[in-house]
Amino acid sequence: PDLPLLATSGIDSEVKIWSVGDEYVSQDPDSSDSISVSDNWRQRMASGAVNLNPDRSLERLRMAEQEKQEGNSQVKQRKWESAIAAYEQALTHLHFVAPNPALRQSQDVLRASCWLNQAHCHLQTHNYEQARQMCTKVLRGDPSHTKALYRRAMALMELKDFSQALADVNRALGIQPMAELTQLKAKIQQRQAQELKREQERYKRMFA
């Protein structure tokens, strides 16, 4: 079955929600979207990109935001593939070299938001490896991005990489202790124990 619509903190739109199981807790809008990036990371993002003046940069940012909102609309209709395509189009608009720090910051935030929303869609469609990759892109720019750590931990749990999933959750808890992260940690540990039990039962049958 599909994950709940707003599982793994939903989409980055008007309200953010983190969830594990049936409990939901609202966050303030855009509270976790402010990121800082290294020069090396930004250089990689700008590979092959065009240099734009401030007016053209603002135009591209507006176009990207429009595509992101279209993606959000598709998510609300549970049209995951259409949403992923809209976010990808937004990322295409964001492939330029911004002329000043303020525009670069806006570009970085919007890019990270699109990746995280794509991760949400991939989790809903059980494409866990793709979800992991989207979160990793965000974390390369901001290793302390708690939402990216949360969603990557969700993907890693489904991929049965329990040790790395727990590492991500523990890292996030060290940055921003939250009940949602504690609940996810317990869920990962439970799944890990269940998998270990299944493995032990398989070995017993093999040598019975």
N, C-alpha and C positions, 0 to 999 in steps of 0.2 A: 504493500500500500504506500501511497505517497506520504511524505512527511507533511505535518500540518503546514498550512500556507505561510504562517509567520514563524515557523521553526528556524532555528539558527539565526535569530535576530531579524528575520524578515528583510525587506528592501530598505534602502536608504532614501526615504522620501519624507513625508510629513512627520511621522512618528517612528521611532525605532523600538523594536521589541526583541528581547532575548527570551528564549524559552528552552526548557528541557522538560519533556513530558507535557503535562497539561497546565503548568503554571506560567503565567506571563507577567513580565514586569516592564513598564514603559520607561524609556530613556528620554532625556531632552533631545530635541532635534540637533543633529550634527555634533553631538558631544564627543564622538570618537573618530571624527573624520579629519581632524587636524594632524597632518603628518609632516615630518621633516625628512629630507632625503639627502644622501651623500652626493657629492659632485660626480663620482664615478657612475653611480646609478643613473643620474640624470643624463650623463653623456651617452649611456647605453640606450636610454629611452629616446634620445634625439638622433640616433643613428639614421642617416638618410632623410632627416626631416628638413623642411624649408624654414628659413628665417623670415619672421613676419614682424611688421611694425605693430604698435599698440592697437590701432584701429582694427586691423585684420585679425590680430590675436583675440580681441574681444568678440569679433564676429564668429570666429571658430569656437570660442568658448560657449557662446550662446547656442550655436548649432549643436554642439556636443550636449549641452544641458537639455535641449529639446529632445534629442534622441534618447537621452537617459530617462526623461519623463515618459516618453513613449514606451520604453522598456518597462518602467514601473507600472504603466497602465496594462501592459500585456501580462505582467506578473499577477496583477489583481484578478485577471481573467484565467489564470493558471495556464497561460500559453507560453510555456517555458522556452521553447525553441525560438519563438518570435521575439521574446524578451532578450534572449542571448544575442540574437542578430542585431537588435536595436542598440544594445550596449556596445557591441563590436563596432557598429557604425559610429557611435559616439567616440570610441577610442581612435577611430580613423581620423575624425575631426581634430582630435587632440595631438596628432602627430605633427608637431611643429616646434620650432625653437622660439620661446617667448622672449620678449626684449627686456623685461625687467623682473625683479624678484617678486613683486606683488602678483603679476600675471603668472609667473612660474608656480607660485604657491597655489593659485586657483586651479591651474592646470593639474598639479600634483594631486590635489584633493579630489577633483572630479575624476581623474584617472583611477585613483584608488577606489572610489565609490563604485565605478563601473565594474572593476574587477571583483569587488566584494559582492555586488549584485549578481554577476555571472556565477560566482561561486554558489550563491544561494540557489540559483536555477539548476545548476549541475547537481547539487545535493537533492533537490526535489525529483530530478530525473534519474537519480542513482548513478550518475557519472562522477564517482567519487574521486577518481584520479584527476579529472579536469578541475574539480572543485579544489583539490589540494594545490594544483598548479596555480590557479588564480590567486589563492591566498598567499602562496609563496612569493608571487610577484609583488604583492603589497608589502610583505615582510622584508623583502630585499631593500625597499626604500625606507621602511620604518620597522625595525625589529621589535619594537614595543607596542605595535598596534594590536590592542587586546581583541578587537572584533575579528581580525584576521587570524589570530591565534585560536580563538574560539571556533571559528568555522573550519580551520584546518584540522583542529583536533577532532571535530565531528567527522570529517572526511577520513582521517587516519583511523579512527575507530571502526568505520565501516570497511576499510581496507585491511582491518585486523592488525594494523601496526600499533599495538596498544602502548608499547614503551614510548614511541615518539608522540603519540596522542597525549599521554600523561605528561610528557616533557613540555608540550605546548601549553597544557592547562596549568601546570605548576608555574610556568613562566608568566602566564597571564595573571594568575593569582598573586604572584609577587609584585606585579605592577599595579593591579587594580582588583583587590579582593571583592568578589561579588558572589551572591548566593547562586546565581546561574552557573558560574564556573565551578563552584563546589558541587552542585548537582550533576554537572557533566562529568566531573572527575569520578564521582561515585558510580555513574552509569558506565563509564569506561572500565572501571575496576570490576564491576559486575560482569560485563561482557567478556573481559579477560578471564575471569574465573570460570565462566561458562565454557569458553573455548578450551581452556586447559582441561576441564572435566571431560569434554567431548574427545579430546586427544587421548586422554588416559583410557577412556572406554574403548576407543579404536585399537589402541595397543593391546588391551586385554583380549579383545576378540581375535586379533591377529595371532596371538600366542596361546590361545585357549586350546 
